[in-house]
Amino acid sequence: MLVRQILLATATATGLLLLAPFARAQTATPIGLELNRLEARQEGCRVWLVLRNPGEEAVDPLRLDLLVFGKDGVVSRRLALDVGPLPAEKTMARIFDLNGQNCDGIGTVLLNDLLACGASAEARAGCLSRITLGSRVEGVPFEK
């Protein structure tokens, strides 16, 4: 009887240890990315992103794979954008220019993938599900 209880306790403890990373991933703090503004400039379109990390851990590095679609639904640009590091408990703005791109021609911005999100492969794997997207630009959704 004692051996059975010891085996059961060992199996339970092992199972909890194996599930711990999944429990942390499910309760991980969201990272907010917001398409905040498109600014028409002579050279093209200036894009303003607002990033929010309310969590207790910095996200470093943070690199985005973005696709910009025209109003016709056709991809007009692909960008690899380094927006990190994103410190813990911090909101930041990142600005980038789309030279030769008219702001009025942008239909959708797609977060296609994350090229980097934290130092380890495990952090990157769980990061895409943590990303929440929003857009304040009328008629231009920011999607994943």
N, C-alpha and C positions, 0 to 999 in steps of 0.2 A: 504494500500500500504506500509506504514512504517513497519507494523508488518511483512509483507511478506519479506521485505528487511532484517529485523533483523533476521528472521528465516533462510533465505538463507545465510547470513553472518555467523551465528552460525554453520550451517551445514558445510559450507566450512572450517571454522576454525577447527572444530572437525575432519573432514576428513584429513586435513593436519597434525594434531597432531597424528592421528592414523597411517599415512603413514610415518612419520618421521623416525622411527627405520628402516624401509625397505630401505629408501633412504640412510641412513648412511651405512647400510650393503652393498649396491650396490657400494658405493664409498669408502669402507674401503680399506686401504692400504694393498697390498699383502705381504705375509710373504714367503720368498724364502727358500726352503730347497734343498740343492744340495748334491748328492752323489759325493764327490770330489775325493776320492782315496781309493783303497783297497791295503793294505800292507801285504804281506806274512811274517809271523813270525813263529818261531818254534812251538809256542803254538797254532797257528791258524791264523785267518785273523783279521787284525786291520782295522776298518772302520772309515773313516774320513768324517764327515758331516760338511758342511758350511751352517750357518743359517743367513738370512738377514732380518732385520726389519727396513725398511726405515721410518716407521710411527712415529708419535709423542707420542704413548703410548706403554709402555712395555707390553710384553706378559708373564704373570706370574700367574700360572705355565704353562708349555708347555710339555706335555707328549704324546709320539707317540706310537701307536700300529703298529709294523712293522712285515711283513712276509718276510722271505728270501726263495726264490725258487732256487732249483738246476737247472743246465743246462737242466735237463730232464722235467722241469716244475712242479716238485713235491715239496711241501713245506718242507723245511729242518729245519727251525727255526721260532719261534714266539717270539718277544721281546716287552716288555713294557719298553720304553726308556724315561727317564726324561732328556730333553735337555734344560729346562728353568732354571731360568728366562732368557728371551731374552729382554734386555733393548731397549728402544726407540732409533731409529737412530743408530743402531749398527749391525755390522757383526761379527759373532763369529764362531769358530770351536769347534766341539764336537767329541770326539774320543771314540770308544768302541771296545772291543775285542770279537770276536766269537771264543772262544777256541774250538779246535777240528774241526773247519770248514776250509777247504782249499779254499783260495780266487779264485782259478781257477774253483772251483765247483759252484760258485754263478752265477745264470742266470739272476735273476731279484730281485729287492727289491720293495716291495709294502707297501705304506702307507695305511694300512688297515682301521685305524680310528684314531681319536684323543681322548685320554683318559682324557686330560685336555688342555684347551686353554683359559687362562684368569680365573678370579675369579668366574664368574657367569655362570649359565647354558645358558643364552642368548648369552654370548660371545662365548662359545664352539659351540653352534648351528650354528653360522655364520662363524666360523673360518675355517672349512674345505674348503669352497669355496674360501677363501682368500689364501690358500696355493698354491704356484706354485712350481713345482718340476723340477729338472734337474739332469743330470748325466754327469760327465766328465770321467767316467770309460768306456772304450771301450767295447762294447758288453754287458753291464749290465745296463739296463734301471731302472729308479726310477719312479714308477707309483703310481697313486691313483685310 
